[in-house]
Amino acid sequence: MKFLPSIEDVAKRAGVSKATVSRVINGTANVSEKKKKAVLDAIKALNYTPNVTAKNLARRKTDTIGIIIQSLSSWFYSEVVGLLNEYITKKGYGAIFCQLIDNIDYFKFLVGRVDGIIVFGYRSIDKQSLRLLQANNVPVVLAENNTDYSDVPRINVNNFQGGYIATKYLIEKGCRKIAHVSGPLESFESVARFEGYKAALKDFGIEFSQNLVVEGDFMFQKAYENIRKLVQKEEIDGVFAANDLMAYASMYALDEMGINVPAQVKVVGFDDVDLVGLRLSKMPKLTTIRQPIDLMVKTACDILFEKIEDPDKKFESEYILDTQLIVRQSA
């Protein structure tokens, strides 16, 4: 069996206490140059590797970030996960990714195991969990979440602005009967995009009709089915879908019904994520509202790392990032 030297072996060889060895390794207190050299020589001679877990516990640091995310399977959140991992590892940290699942208290699990937590998604946390984390001095940053809690910064995009710009663009392209495929209406993002859609209609003198609104739940199948049902009852010349997946679902439904996009119906999405399997199909390239996902992730990470380094530093309660219209072929 291979000999694995312990901290006791290092202390014995260096002729010092275990506490002195620990202070040299962790840099937590001044040690005389003579003792420090003896410890470092003993570590080298024994080829001793400090126990990282014990070291981190001693300095109350884990070099790990916890990520609570609403979904690990959607295209949007897959892009978010990749960017989060990139930024976190660049800072020399590891990450624990947890997908939101009912009845599993990930926050309780993460306390003591991470230096901070980023929460992504409108359903991903409640105030009771935030109280638990604050009581345990775990810094938290929220993204795509509107939970208002003291000393917990939020990073969101201007969803109202995006909904307004998308609808305005369709109107400027000549559309007057514009359908809206919403996300789940318990989502603050869906509501804001819906409100932006209604505001643009009002500003351009177009009467809002609830008959032209269907819920898509941010999912392909439900949006596909509901657009088919809508077109059988109502005449439309434009669609604003609250995410790209539902925009593609709308285009597929319209194509199956013999309706040409964009000649007969123009379609605008929201997100601008890389939906490779759909983007490379026969469908027109999607005109959409770009969320600055990279900036959102970077801002969340930068703020969290600052909070870890300086727990007393104050931040704005919310950071709102602008959206951008990306014009392609569908409108």
DRENVEXTI-367705 format. One record per residue (C-alpha): residue in one letter; z, x, y. Coordinates in steps of 0.001 Angstrom, whole numbers, plus 500000, padded with zeros to 6 digits. Example, Ala and Ser with C-alpha at 12.3 -4.5 7.8 and 13.67 -1.06 7.14 Angstrom:
2
A507800512300495500
S507140513670498940
END
This chain:
331
M500000500000500000
K499069501281503445
F502044502287505584
L502281500184508738
P504588501838511234
S507056499619513083
I508622499880516507
E511747501156514724
D509708504051513272
V508398504927516735
A511908504823518225
K513319507034515427
R510537509619515754
A510822509702519561
G514628509825519472
V515019506793521740
S516062503154521410
K513715500293520475
A514295498898523957
T512934502113525498
V509839501949523276
S509353498333524338
R509693499243528030
V507066501982527679
I504627499664525883
N505087496730528252
G505614498707531454
T508541496448532319
A510911499116533676
N511050502753534748
V511435505273531931
S511857509001532463
E508714511067531995
K510371512988529145
K511186509817527167
K507847508249528000
K505994511304526666
A508125511294523504
V507315507626522891
L503587508037523534
D503466511120521266
A505254509178518506
I502841506225518893
K499885508602518582
A501330510512515627
L502166507353513702
N498971505550514773
Y501194502654515819
T499586499441517108
P501930497243519175
N502384493688517989
V500287491807520562
T502077488529519956
A505470490102520452
K504223491941523512
N502887488755525025
L506103486893524299
A508049489667525982
R505993489366529124
R505607485585528697
K501828485899528639
T499346484994525932
D495988485970527495
T494727482604526264
I493464479529528127
G493698476038526670
I490743473705527144
I491137469964526624
I487675468432526651
Q486577464857526269
S483864465618523717
L482541468702521951
S479443466957520643
S477591465649523709
W474833467684525355
F476648467744528679
Y479947468967527265
S478208471464524967
E476858473128528106
V480309472979529702
V481904474626526631
G479418477496526688
L480011478173530380
L483798477927530044
N483771480408527178
E481590482783529201
Y483827482764532297
I487089482934530362
T486058485870528163
K484730487751531205
K488299487645532525
G489590489164529286
Y491105485925527987
G490600483983524792
A490270480204524652
I491559477366522501
F489184474386522666
C490550470950521800
Q488528467742521745
L490351464652522924
I491439462601519894
D493734459590520162
N497282460054518879
I497123463880518903
D499321465473521572
Y497366468647522261
F499361469299525420
K502602469603523471
F500827471914521019
L499453474177523772
V502746474702525639
G503915478253524917
R500569479224523403
V498450479443526556
D498782480766530104
G497023477770531635
I494955474690530838
I491646473300532076
V491074469599531422
F487484468302531375
G486692464595531299
Y487839461341532835
R489864460228529768
S491391463586528897
I494888463485530400
D497603461187531713
K500467461722534144
Q503045461984531360
S501197464992529925
L500952466550533399
R504723466144533827
L505268467922530499
L503039470828531508
Q504614471203534954
A508100471104533423
N507047474054531253
N505410475921534158
V501913475670532678
P499289475705535462
V496601473029535115
V493207472378536698
L491266469145536195
A487477468768536206
E485504465533536059
N488817463763536343
N490369461696539151
T494013461758538054
D495932462325541287
Y498994464511540641
S500920466866542899
D499875470554542714
V497121469840540158
P493693470602541719
R490658468531540737
I487027469669540742
N484496466852540860
V480912466278541921
N479868463775544554
N478881461030542126
F478349458455544885
Q475962460818546649
G474024461387543428
G473647457665542743
Y472517457084546321
I469951459919546297
A468479458790542952
T468043455197544099
K466745456188547537
Y464110458373545901
L462936455503543676
I462725453214546706
E460728455833548610
K458340456011545633
G457665452277546059
C460131450777543557
R461751447455544492
K463074446136541168
I465278449024540113
A467375448689536966
H470609450642536625
V471882451887533260
S475560452598533886
G478054454638531956
P481312453040530775
L482789451254533763
E486304452582533103
S484836455967534090
F485329456752537782
E482069458731537667
S480120455720536399
V481631453489539064
A480813455963541861
R477198456366540686
F476899452572540486
E478300452230544012
G475790454804545266
Y472983452778543676
K474154449574545384
A474620451296548749
A471050452632548719
L469665449183547885
K471628447698550774
D470563450379553255
F466896449747552430
G467179445979552577
I466820445343548833
E468999442598547395
F471298443732544594
S470940441817541319
Q473543442048538565
N470761440998536175
L469215444446536592
V472388446281535539
V473116447175531906
E475845449355530442
G474810452320528335
D478186453961527648
F476599457397528313
M475059457097524804
F471415457001523687
Q471462454039521294
K473264451555523536
A471062452405526530
Y467929452127524377
E468912448695523040
N470007447314526416
I466895448443528298
R464725446774525651
K466682443540526103
L466505443804529894
V462737444347530023
Q462192441302527836
K463904439157530490
E463305440930533829
E460418442673535530
I461335446186536666
D459509449069538313
G462281451679538373
V465316452832536368
F468263454873537551
A470296455938534514
A473782457377535031
N473094460315532716
D470052462088531301
L470570460924527739
M470385457279528837
A467351458079531002
Y465521459434527965
A466659456410525949
S465138454193528651
M461853456090528525
Y461677455798524740
A462327452052524922
L459711451572527642
D457151453636525748
E457672451573522581
M457096448421524612
G453793449751525954
I455122450413529464
N453942453664531004
V456374456073532702
P455876456796535578
A452774454692536315
Q454480451334535728
V458182452216535734
K459693455308537309
V462867456810535765
V465578459044537261
G468548460453535325
F471757462257536223
D473162465654535016
D470142467959534545
V471305469307531204
D469000470989528697
L468196468174526254
V465849470389524259
G465026467974521431
L464051465245523878
R462578467424526601
L459986468907524224
S458835465504522993
K455933463447524372
M458154461978527086
P457491463004530711
K459760465710532051
L462738464007533617
T463341463627537328
T467105463775537670
I470176464425539781
R471522467898539099
Q475250468316538742
P476267471889539635
I477857472383536193
D477983476173536489
L479729475978539875
M482113473305538611
V483161475458535648
K483401478639537748
T485508476889540399
A487875475468537762
C488283478883536123
D488731480777539403
I491423478378540612
L493268478467537285
F493300482279537180
E494606482358540757
K497350479887539797
I498311482079536824
E498531485179539021
D500322483401541886
P502130480230540745
D503261479467544303
K499789479522545848
K498683476149547223
F495254474626546682
E493369471585547922
S494035468447545883
E490310467934545238
Y487104469950545540
I483907467873545801
L480597469548544903
D477228468261546098
T474463467021543811
Q470726467746544108
L467562465773543311
I465257467608540869
V461767466074540911
R459679466326537747
Q457245463916536037
S459174460709535275
A459328459516538897
END
